[in-house]
Amino acid sequence: MERSRRPTLWLLAAAAAVVVGIFIYGTARMGGPGAPGERQTEVAGDSQMRLTDMEYTEVQEGREVWRLKAREAEYFDESKKTHLQGVHVELYLEDGRTVVLESREGELHAGTKDIELWGDVRAVVPQGYDLRTERAFYRHATRQVVSDTPVHATGPLVELEGARWRYDALERKAYVDGGVRAVVKQVR
């Protein structure tokens, strides 16, 4: 019984060390105290720190997966979330192209690395479509951007409206559904 607990405790300790390392690395990438053009202020309440002009890059196996920039970021240790203002996210696709997400506000979930966006959300996908909505959620594990709020999409050949949408970064495909209305543009 004692032997089976030891590997479990070892794995938990290793996982905790990795999480702490990621947080330290992320904090260092965000600029830390004294970085030019950045301000770090401790604030009262649940939040642990507040940063301005924050930038964080998620790297997996030596490859950049996404980059998050925010005008302001406030980290809450108890909930393991970072509240963001003036959000700009770039998702890097395997073919070298980029999906850009922007919003007034958002939240980075430290444990899952999911990003929730709200307030004038804009998504620009490589296929040439500009999507506008009020809320969107980037699911890091599946590399999908999803939204259950109405969307207006403008592209090179068609303009779409629908009740919800999804962009799958692995498939490099966008989906709009729920009462979809489309206007096909005249090709000249």
N, C-alpha and C positions, 0 to 999 in steps of 0.2 A: 504494500500500500504506500509506504514511504517513497519507494522508487518511482511510482507513477506520478506522485505529486511534484517531485523534483524537476522533471522536464517541463511540467506545466508552469511551475513558478519561474523557471529559467525563461520560458517563452514570454510570460507576462513581463518579467523584468526587461527582457530584450525589446519588447514592443513599447514599453514605457520609455526606454532610452531612445528609441527611434523617434517617438512622438516629440520628446524634449529636443532632440537634435533638429528635427524639422522646424520646430517653433523657433529655436535659436537661429537656424539658418534663415528662416523667413524674416525674422526680426532684423538680422544683419543685412539681408537683401532690401528690407524696407528702409534702411538707412541708419537706424539706431540713433542715439543721442549725439548731437554735434554734427550731423551730416549737413552739408551746405543746402540751404533752401528748405530744410525740414525742421519741424518743431515737434517735440515730444512733451506732453504734459500729462501728469497724473491727475485723474479726476476723481471726485467723490462718488460713492455709491458702488454699484456692482462692477463698473468698468475698471480695468487694470491699467490701461494706457490709451492715449489718443495721439494719433499721428496725422500730419498733413502731408500731402503729396506722396502718398504711400504707393509702393510698387512691389508686387510679389509675382514670382515666376514659378510655376509648377513644372518640375523636371522629373521624367521617368526614364530610367535606363539611358541617361545621358542626353535625352531628347526633350526639348521644350514642348510641353503639352498645351499650356495656356499661360497668359500673362494678364494680371489684374492690376489696374491702376485706379486710384481713388483720390479725390481732392481731400477727403477726410476719412479716417478710419478709427473706430473706437472698439477696442477689444474687451469682451466680457468673459472673464475666466470661468465663472460659475456655469454659464450656458455654452461655453466654448464656441462663441460666435463673434464675428466682427461686423459691426454695423458700418456701412459704407455710404458716402455721399459723393456725387459726381463720379459715377462708375464708368469705367471703360475696360472691356474684357476682349482679348484676342485669343481665339481658339485656333491652334495650329493643326492643320490637316496633314496627313501623311504625304500627300502629293505636293506639299509646299504652299498651298493656298491657305487663306485665313478667313475665319468667320469673325465678325466684329459685333459686339453687343455693347450698348450704352444705355444708361438710365440715370434718373435723378438720385435714386437710392438703391441700396441692396444690402445683402447679408452674405458673408462667407461662413460656412459651417466647417469648423476646423477638423472635426472627426471624419467627415465624408468628403470634404473638399467640394461640396455642392455650393452653387452660388445662386441666390434668389435675387431677382431684379424687379423693381417696381417704379412707376412714375415715368411716363414718356419713354417707354422701352423701344429701342430701335435695334434691329438686327440686320446686318448686311451679309448676305451669303455669296459665295464665289460665283454662283450661276447668274449673278447680276440682279438679284431681287433685294429690295429694301422693304423690310417688314416693320410695321408700327403696331404697338399694342400697349397695354397698361402693366402687365405682369408677365414674367417669364422665369423659368427655373432651369439652370444648367445642372444636369445629373452627371457627375464626374465618372461614376462607375460604368455607365452605359454610353458616355460621350454624346448625350442628347440634350437639346434645348427644347423645352416643352412649355406650352402656355394654354390655359383654359379660358383665356379672355379673348374677346373679339380681335381680329387681326385685319389689317389692310396691307396688302403686298403689291408693290409696283415692280414690274420687271420689264425686260426688253420687248417682250411680245404680248404680255397679258397683265391686266390689273385684277387682283383677286380680293374678295372679302370673305371671311368665314368666322365661325364661332370659336375655333381653336386651331392651333398649329403645332408642328413639331419639326425639328431639324435633327437629322441623324448624321453626326460627323463621320462615323465609320462608313456608312453607305454613301455619304455626300448627297443626301436627298432631303427635300423639304416636303412637308405634307400640310395641307389646309383642308379642314373638313367642318361639317356642321353648318348647313344652310349656305353653302358656297355660292357666291355670285361672281361671275367673271366677265370682263370686257376684253375682247381680243383686239389688239392694236393693229392698225392697217400697216402692212409692210410696203415700203416704197422702194 
